[in-house]
Amino acid sequence: MNSLSRALKYVFFLGLIVLGGCSANGANDTELSAESEQALSFLDRGIYASGDGWEQSRAAVEEKISLAQTPDDLIRALRPLVRLAGGAHSDIVSATDDRASDVGQTEPDVASEGGVAIVTIPGDEAWMVPDDERHKAVQQIAREIVGQHPCGAIIDLRLDTGGSIDWMIIALSPLLPEGKLLSFISDKGSSVVEVDSVIWAEHTYHQRDYQVEMEALPGLDIPVAILIGPSTGSAGEMTALALTSIPRSRTLGLPTAGMLTYNQHQQFEGFKSRLSTAYTLASDGQVYGYDPIIPDTRSNFSAAIPDALSWLSTEGCE
């Protein structure tokens, strides 16, 4: 972002801060004041939270939140700053807010057409089940993919609005090469540093201190077509990038939502926030933030699967 556009961005958000404000008056109690300080410290980690413009915006919000008397007051005061710190993939909501995507959801599915496995992966809203049930379900998807003995695969991520990348990777693990699939990098400070990564190795999913060991299934060395579109977002986009590490892979469809920032989540008393603190580094070295994935082959919704089957035929799957 050039200096002029960054300056205009801060002016715009300062205006939102001044106009948005809090509805409460009077002194803040000690507990709420401590929560607001913790929230401001958390926002300092955002990918855009640096420079004079950030400091001015932060100071303006500090003045507003000194009048806050309820968590809702804090949310109203902090929301413009959250978006300024992390961009559109960041938000602050009440602790009880469980908003779901308004994109029509589909069910996870493994089908077959002419020797091709067609795997539909939806976003998290389609998987509102306990973790142990989800674990069994994603393992079953992996088994069904292997059990078809396919000559190629189509992975449909067009309604994958995001959620948890771990189960998406595990479900598709028989198709993936071993090793680091994605990295998440931060350019805050004097150098670029890797803050996290997604690794699939020896039938185990690794991400920072979290790992899940799965049933040992044979890997498949087959061509993979990856379907993407405007509703493919966040973890759905990251899954698409992970799949592009497959040597014979191709993306088809339309540009994605462009929500490829790495989010951290923080729970406070009465509210919670997610904040973009890093960018996604694909296996080919390309860095993504609020950039859509541009498909290798542009296809509208109805043409994407026929186009994918056509491409797979050129790879010997017919």
N, C-alpha and C positions, 0 to 999 in steps of 0.2 A: 504494500500500500504506500503511495507516495505521500510526502509530508503535507501537501495541501489537502488531499482527501482525508487524511488522518485528522488534521486540524478541524475540518468541517464536521467530521464525525463527532469529535468531542464537543464542539459548539452545539450540535443537535442534541446530544444526550444531556448536556448541561441544561438545555431548555426543558427537556422532559423532567429532569430532577426538580427544577424550580417550580414547574407547573403541577407535577404529580403530588409530591408532598405527603404529609400525614394528616389524618383527620383529628388526631388527639392533641391536647394542650397539656402544659404543665411539665413537671419534672419526671424524669424516667426513674423507675425503681432499679435497685442494684442488679437484680437477676437479668432484667431485660437489657440493661447496659452491657453486662458481661456477654450476653448472647450476640449483641450487635458488634462488639469488638471482635469476637471470634469469627463472625460472618465476614467482617471487613478483612481480617487477616487471611481468611480462606480465599476471598476474591483477589487478593494480591497475587495469587498463583495463576490467574487467567492469562491466556496467550496474548491478550492485548493490554494487560495491566502494567504498563510502564510508560515512562516519559512524563513531561510536564502536564499534558492534557489529562492523563490519568490522575495525577496527584490533585489537580484542581477539581475534577469531578468527584473524587473520593472525599475531599474536604467539604464540598457542597452537600454531599449525602450525610456526612457525619453531623453537620448542623441540623439537618432534617430529622435524623433518627434520635437526636437528643430530646425531641418532643414525643417520641413514640411511647405509648402506654400499653399496647397489646402486640402480639405477634403479627396480626394483620396490618397494623401500622408499619411495622418493620418491613413486611413484605412489600407494601406499596412504595416505601421509600427506597428499598434496596433493588427492586426489579430493574429499573433503568441501568443501575450500576452493574448488575449481574450480566446483562446483555452487552454492556460496554466492555466488561472484562473478558468475556469469553465468546461473544458473538451469539448468533441465533440458535445454536445448539445448546445453549446454557439457559437455565431458568431457576426461579425460586417459587415455591408453592407451600401451602399449608402442610403440616405433617400428615394429615389424613387424606390429602389429595391423591387419587389414583387414576388420573385421566388416562384414557386409552386412545389409541389412534382412531381417527374417524375414517380411515381407509378400510374398504370392505375386506374382511379377512377370509382366508381360505384355510383348509385343513392340510397338514403335512401329508404327503402322499408319495408312493413309489409306484409308477405304472411302467408299462413296456410297450414299445411300438417297433416292430421289425428288428428286434435285437438290440434296441436302444433303451436304456433305462431313463425314464423321465421322472425326475425328483422335484417335487414342489416343496419349497421351504418358506413358511410364512413368518411373520414377526411374532414377538412374544405374546401378543394378545390372544393368539390362537393356542397358546400352551399354558393356560391358567390352571395348572394342575400341580400337586405337590412335587417337590424336587425328585423324590424317589420314582414317581410315576414318569416324570419327564426323562429321567435317566434311562429307564427301561424303554421308553418310546424312541429316543434317539438311537439307542443301541439296535433296536429293531429295524430302523431305517437303514442303518449301516449293513445289517445282515441281509435285508432284502435287496440292496444294491448288489452285494457280492453274489447272492443266491441266483440272480438272473444271468450271471455269466455274460454280461453285455459286451458288445463290440464298441460301444460308445455310450456317452451319457449326456443328457440335457438337464441342467440344474436351473430351475425356474425360481428366480429371486424377485420377480416383478412386484410381488405384494409383501416382500420382506421389509417392513418398515423399521426393523431394528429390535434391540433388546439385548440379549446375552449372546455374545459371539461364541462362547464356549460350547454350548450344545449344538450350534450350527456346524462348527468345525468337527465335533465328534460324530455327528450324523453323517457327514460327508467324508470322514477320515479315510475310508478305503481308496478314495480317489486322489488323496493328497500325497505329495512327496514328503519325506521326513526332513526335519530341520526347521529353521526359523521361517515362518510364513509372512509375518508382518513385524514391524517395529513401530514404536511410538516415541517421537523425539520432541524435545523442547529446545527452543533457541533463546530462552531467557537467560540472562547472564552473559558471560564473555565467550561462551562456546556452545555448540550444539551437543546435547547429551541424550542418550537413550534412557527413557524413563520406564519402559516396559516393552514386552514383546510377546508374540503368540508363537508357540513352538509345538509341533507335533512330532514326537519321537518315541519309538519303542512302545507303541500303543498307548501312549500317555499324552494328555493335553497339559501344557504348562503355560501359565501366565503369572509372572511374578511369583508370589508365595503360594499360589493356588495351582493344584494339579489334580487331574482325574485320570485314573488308570482304567482302561476299558478292555473288553474281551479281545483277544488277539484274532484279528481277521486278516486274510490275505489282501495285499494291496493290488490295485488294478492299474495296469499300464495301458490306458485307453484314452482316446480323444474326448474332450469335455467341452460342450457348448454351454455358456453361461448367459442366461437371459436376465436383463436388467431394464429398469424403466424409472420414471419420475417418482414412483412410490418406494423404490429401493433406497433405503436410508440407513445411516448410522451403522450399526452392526451388520445390517444386510449388505451395505456397500463394502465393509471390511471383509465380509465373507467372500464377496465377489473378487476382491483383490487377492485374497488368499488363494482362491481357485486359479487365478491367472499365473500362479507359480507352477502349475501343471505344464510340462513342456508342450503338449499338444492341447492347447485351450484357445478359445475365442469367445469374446463377448459380443452379444447381439441384442438389439432392442433400441432403447432411447436413453439419453443421458439421465443419470441418477439424481437424487435429491441434493447432493453436495453437502453432506453432514458427516464428513470424515475426520472430525476432530475427536481426540481422546478425552473422555469425560471422567472427572472425579466426582464422587457423591459425598455429601456431608449432611448429617442429621443434626438439627438444633432443637431447642425446646420450643415446640409449636410450629416449626417450619423446617423445610429441607431444601437443599440446593444441589443442582448438578452444574458443573463448570468445565468448560473446555480448557485444558491445561497443556495439551500437546498435539502434534500433528501426526498423521499416519505416513509411514515410509513403506512403500510396496517393495516386493522382492526385486523389481527392476530398477530400483533407485529413485523412483519418482515420489515426490512428497505431495500429500493431499491434505487440505484443510477444509475450507468451504468451496471446494472444487468438485464438480460432478465427474464421475467416470464417464468418459465418452466411449461408446461401444465401437468395437472394430468394424461391425456391420450394423448399419442403421436399419431397423425393421419396425413396422408398426405392430400393435398388439396381436392382431390376427395372423400376421405373416411370420412372426418370430419363430414359432416351432417348425413350420415348413422350411424356413431358411436355415434353421439349425440342423435339421435332418439332411438338407442338401449339402451343407458344409461337412457334416460327418461322413457323408458318402465319399467326398473327396479325400477323406482320411482313411478310406478303406472299410468304413462301417456301412454296409448296405446289404 
